[in-house]
Amino acid sequence: ENYEQAIGAGGRGVKASLAAFAAAYDRARGIAAAPAGDKAAAKPAAPEASPKVSGPETLLKGWQDLAARVRALPEPMRDMAERGLKKVVDYQDIAYGGDYLDRLDRAVALDNAEHGHALSIAAAKHLANAMCYDDMIRVADLKTRSTRDRRVRKEVGVKEGSVLQVTEYFHPRIEEFCGTLPAGLGSYIESRPKLAAFLDRRINRGRHIRTDSFTGFAMLWFIGGLRRWRRRLLRHKVEMEHLERWYELALAHARADYALGTEILNCRRLIKGYSDTHARAQSKFDRVLSALAMLEGRDDAADWIRRLREAALKDEKGDMLDGALKTVATLGDSPAS
């Protein structure tokens, strides 16, 4: 409903856009398009075949070992775990995939079929997203992949043999700059406001980079290649510390309240984007989880965390979340349901 309202507010091509959105929404839910006027012909779309994995023998052996671990997981969560594993391996490497499954095993150990493995499925999804955070390295890597060039050519409609010029826009801040430095050096700069401000005045400005030129492409290709050292960088250290706090918080609550632990895992949906967008998203995430202390011991704690999360997702300014938090603050005066 929120997307449809946003489309309607645009005021241009609303009817066609709403129709296209509705069709895409149905397809995303696994409904194949039926002939016009023949709703009875609609049927579930066939799942896409998994692409064949290829590469050096040593890496294939590592991948096969990880895939075997996924096949040993409870059946209801295997699909999500496989998708998560593919994502983190593509993001970093085979060893990172092993880290992902090690973390996932902690949720599996607390789960059971009685709850439909909802905790493990949520962990499989949101752990992968948390481990594949957007940073300068990730953005540069995606913008220099051959698949991106093919996609842009297809979307723009460039004919075969025609020259395509692509200009990428970047606006790094001192936070992104420090995040790509070794953890010790990045922390050293951030802990010195005058030095950080001095560097920010020289870094914090928009840049247009032509990735169809050798210089522009090579610049981004070099930054993307830094991923082999990502684990030593400040941003990775910060993200992994945040991930562990969130994950341990969810698992700790799941031991006493399964539904609440699952909802805490789902709160990771709030964190997304890059740069300023990421900072705003993390602020909302922190505000939602700040209600845990007020909901302690309530039978409806999971339901309230879900309501707070949905309020944060629906309202960009955060007014709905503020109102919901005020309501939660008054619950201490009433008995738990």
C-alpha positions, 0 to 999 in steps of 0.5 A, a space after each residue: 500500500 505504501 508503494 502504491 501511494 508513492 506511485 499515485 503521488 507522482 502524478 504521471 503515468 499512474 495507471 500504467 505504473 500501478 498495473 506494472 507494480 501489481 504484476 511485479 508484486 504477483 510475480 514476486 510472490 511466485 504467481 506466473 502471469 496468466 492470459 488476460 481475463 483468465 485468472 484460472 490459468 494462473 499457477 505457481 512459477 517454476 523455480 529457477 535452476 541453480 546455476 552451475 558453480 565453476 572455478 579452481 579445484 581448491 575453491 570448488 572443494 571448499 564450496 562443496 564442503 560448505 554445500 554439504 553442511 547446508 544439506 545437513 541442515 533441517 529441510 525447511 531452512 535449507 533454501 534460505 541457508 543456501 541463498 545466504 551462503 552464496 551471497 556471502 561467498 560472492 561478497 568475500 570468499 569461501 572462508 567467509 562462507 564458513 564463518 556464516 555457517 558457524 554463526 548459523 549453527 548457533 541458531 539451529 542449536 536453539 531451534 526445533 520443528 515445533 516452531 517451523 524453524 522460524 528462528 533459523 530461517 530468520 538467522 539464515 536471511 539476516 546474518 547473510 545481509 549483515 555480513 554483506 554490508 555495503 562499503 566502498 569496496 563493495 560498491 566499487 566491486 559491483 560497478 566494475 563487474 562485466 555483468 553490470 556493463 551488460 545490464 546497463 547496455 540492456 536497460 539503456 537499449 544500446 545497440 551492439 557495437 555502439 559506444 557507451 559512456 558511463 559516469 558513476 557518482 560518488 560522495 565519500 565522507 570521512 567515515 567511509 574513508 576511515 572505514 577502508 583503512 586498517 582498523 588501527 589507523 582508521 580508529 586513530 583518525 576518528 579519535 582525533 576530531 581536528 584531524 578528521 575534520 581536516 581530512 573531511 574537508 578534502 574528501 567530502 565532496 561529490 565526484 563523477 567517475 567515468 568507468 568507460 575510461 581506463 583511469 576511472 575503471 582502474 580506480 574503482 577496480 583497485 578499490 574493489 580489489 581491496 576486499 582481500 584485506 577487508 577483514 583487517 579494515 576498520 569498517 569490518 571490525 565495526 560491522 562485526 562487533 555490531 553483528 555479534 551484539 545484535 545476534 547474541 541479543 536475539 539468541 539470548 532472548 530466544 532461549 526464554 521467548 522464541 518469538 521475541 528472539 525471532 523478531 529481534 533477528 527480523 529487526 535487521 531489515 531496518 539496516 540497509 544502504 550506504 553512507 548517510 542512509 546507513 547511519 539513519 537506518 542504524 539509528 532506527 534499529 537502535 531506537 526499536 531495540 531500545 524498547 526491549 527494556 520496557 517490554 521485559 517479561 511481557 507476553 506480547 513483547 514480540 508483537 510490540 517489537 514487530 509493530 515498532 519495526 513496521 512503524 520504522 519501515 513505513 515512515 521515513 521521518 520516524 514520526 510513527 516510530 516516535 509515537 509507537 515508542 511513547 505508547 510502549 513507554 506507557 505499558 509499564 502502568 498496565 499489566 502484561 497481557 
